[in-house]
Amino acid sequence: MREEIIPVSPADLIGEVAKLKIQGYRLVTLSCTEIDASAIDVLYHFDKDLGLTHLRLTATKTEPVPSISPVYFAALLIENEIQDFFGLKFQGLVVDYQGMLYLEEEALKTPFCKFSLRTAAPAAVQEGQTADTTASAPNKPDAALPERAAEETMDS
C-alpha cells in the first residue's frame, strides 16, 4: 500500500481537497490530535486504488479552519464531531450543529469532553456504606440464567 502525507495551509486546504476529488479520491475520514494548548493537527485521509493520501493541517485553536463539506458532503459529520470534542471551529460547514452533534443541551460545553456526566450513586454509597454489587441489576441477565435454562430443558 502506498501512503503519502502532504502538509497544507488553511488557505490551500479547499484547493487541495478539490484536486483530490477531481482525481477520483474518496474521503475516508478525518482525525484530529491536540499538539499543545494552542495548536491542533487535523489529518484528512483519502483513498484511491489502495493508495492513501493524507493532508496534514496544523491549526491554532482560536482560528476557524475551512470546512471541506462543500467538496465532500459527508465531512460535515466528522467536522462537527471535531468541533464537539476539540473545540476547533470549521468555517463554511454545510450543516453546523453548533457543538450539539453528540452532546445534549444540558451537557457542559467543554472541548474534548473533559468532563463526565454521572448518575447519582445509590443512597447506601452516598452515606459512606458499600454498595451491594452481588445483586443483579434491572434489565440485565441473571448470572444463573443459563443454568436455569438447562434445568428447564431437562425437565421438559
N, C-alpha and C positions, 0 to 999 in steps of 0.2 A: 504494500500500500504506500502510495506517495503522500507526502504531507508537506505543507508549506505554511509558514506564518509570516504575514505581511503587516508591518506597523502602519497605522493610518491615523491621520489627524481628524478631529471633528469636522473640519472644513471639507475634507476629501472623502469622508465616510460614504455619503449617499452616492457619489460618483463611482466609487469602487464597488459598492454593492450592486448598483445598476449594471456595471460591466460584467460582474459575475452572473447576474441573471440572464443577460443577453447571451453569454457564452454557454448557458444551459446548466448552471449550477443550481442545486436546490439548497434551501436553508435547512440545516439540521437543527441547530439550537443556538442559544447564546449562553455564555457563562460569565460570571462576574466574581471578582475577588477584591477584597479590600487590601490595598498596598500599605497604607498608613492612615493616620487620622484625617488626611485631606485628599487622598487620591485613591482612585479605583481603576482596575483593569477590566475592560469588557472584551471578551473574545467572541467573535461571530464565526460560527462553524458552518462551512459549506461543503457539499459533496458533489462530485461528478465522476462517473466511471471508476468508483472505488478510490478516488483520489481526494484527500481532504485539503481544503484551503481554509486558513483561519485569518481573519482580520483582527489585529490587536489594537484596541483603542485605550489609551491611558487618559483618564479624565479627572478633573477636580470635582469633588462632591458638590461644590457650590454652583457650578456652571452646568446648565442643561446640555444634554447630548442630542444630536439629531436622531429622530426615530427613523428606522428603516421600514416601518409598517406601510408607508405608501408604496414601497417597492415589493416587499414580501409581507402580505397582509397578516399572515399567521404570527409574525414577530410581535404583534400587539400584545399577545398574552405573555410572552416572555419579558418584554419591556415593562409591562405593568407589574409583573412579579418582581423584577429588579427594583422598581420604584417602591414596592411594599417592603421588601426585605433589606435594601441597601440605602434607600432614600435618594438615589440618583434620579433626577428628573429627565424625561425624554420630551423634546420639543417636536410637535407635529404628529403626535400619536393619532392614528385613525380613530381609535376608541380609547379614551383615557378614563380609567376607573378612579382616578384621584386618590390612590392609596387604599382602595377598598376592594381590590380583586379577590383577596383571600380574607382580609381582616373584616371583622364585624364592626358596626358603627360604635359599639361600646368598648371595643378594644383600644388599648393605648396606641397612639401613633408613634412608633419608635422604629427606626430603620433596623434591619436585620433581626427583627423580632427579639430584641434583647430583654424580653420580659416573658412571663408566662401567666396564663390565666388558670387558676386552680379553683376547684370547688371547695367548699368548707369541709374541714375534717370532721369525722364523726364526733359526737359530743364527748365520748369517753376519752378520745385523744386530746380534745381541747382542754379537758380538766386534768391532764397530766397522766392519765391512765394509758395502758397499752391497748391497742385495738385488737379485736379477735380476728385473726387472719385465717382461721380454720373454717369459719362459716362460709358457705357458698354464697356468692354474690347473685343478686337477682339477674335474670336473663343470661346467666352463664351456665353451661352444662355442669351437672353434678359430677364430681370425680368418680363416684361409684356407678355412674350410669352404664358404662359398658358391661360391668359385672351383672347388673340388674337385667340388662337386655339379654345376656347369655342365659341367666336363670329363667327368664320368661320363655325363651326359645325352647329350653329343655322341658319345661312344664307343659308345653303345648303338644 
